[in-house]
């Protein structure tokens, strides 16, 4: 598993110091389309920052986040071994890249110093029929994580019923409350389903999708476009300075729900939507 | 250092700042900050809250200085420390402590992101302090505007992220988004977005 460990360290390096091309292109487009002023000037600094981070292999943001792994594991591989390899790679990446140490013990308030701790990093496994191991890594900072919201519909304060209009109202509400606190333009993940743990997992997982990838369901693809347009009409703008690009993309997915339940969860990524994939074997 | 952050011509400021300089700034002004700043986030604020400068032995005189809401990413080197990435953290978390810190410690400027709440805006107006919004997430670029690490305080107790780092800035770009006259760009954006928000929620019809 030593070679896999090297691969995961390199995945950490790539994800922390560079952005996926679809995200960078979307930020470039925002820069082109925002009118002159502080918003546009700040976006030019954002783009310059991406260039510096990549060319000097410095983390894009000092908050290298809670490392979150989505692992598709072939049946012949051991979850325990892959987990242990990820943990060792995390310690090495923290030292070698470096990453900011973010794992704080809630009882002692001590920072472990190496980004490992109880259930830290977060690792989700899913068995696959494929022969190859696929590891997706998301590095998401605390600022955008803190803005996530869960709703239970119907909700009278938003006049939100159990339908697509109700879902849209939830997302508008979450973005309005977020304002510029979590480094917009945001990528927004939304999920609808039967239980709050499931929708929270699913909404965050949407942030792994490419920004230009629409949902295969035409209805959800339309909802994604509709919500994006609504959210951007709020005018909060890049960094919260006012402008047209409050979000770069909205990604929606749903699970079947219980007749009595209708949970809607909203997850935010900051503009530095850091994700990457390692395919091994 | 020639970091190209702002194309429009910003004003260069040197810390410590005096009240007159601060009062002349207005929201929307672009500035380049130079001189000493100290970092302070959740732990430093919690520590300073309820205390006065006379009771404490701090590594630097805070009066007139700029406080940076930042938990930097730092690498130890053979000669000391290197700041690798150092962008702003969300300032709203410091709101419950900040009026006290501004008032008692004589802070003239705060660097952060996302803006601050009403009580902090009032304290800034009363005491003569402004909020410099750094480019959120532009941490690699901003680290290059930090010339050197002068000192670090409470690293052992608070940890590297939460320690107070005393840094020397060179042409660190920022935008004034809360001035010392009670104006806040964040409040303006909030009010405008609230109109749209209400139209979506159907409250305009009633």
Interface residues (C-beta under 8 A of the other chain):
Chain A: X38 X41 X42 X44 X45 X46 X48 X49 X52 X53 X56 X58 X59 X60 X61 X62 X63 X64 X98 X99 X100 X101 X102 X104 X110 X111 X113 X141 X142 X143 X146 X158 X159 X168 X169 X172 X173 X176 X179 X180 X181 X182 X183 X230 X233 X234 X235 X236 X237 X239 X240 X241 X242 X270 X271 X272
Chain B: X3 X4 X5 X6 X7 X8 X28 X30 X70 X71 X72 X73 X75 X84 X85 X86 X87 X89 X90 X92 X113 X114 X115 X133 X135 X136 X137 X138 X139 X140 X141 X142 X143 X144 X159 X160 X161 X162 X173 X175 X177 X185 X186 X188 X189 X190 X192 X193 X194 X196 X197 X200 X201 X202
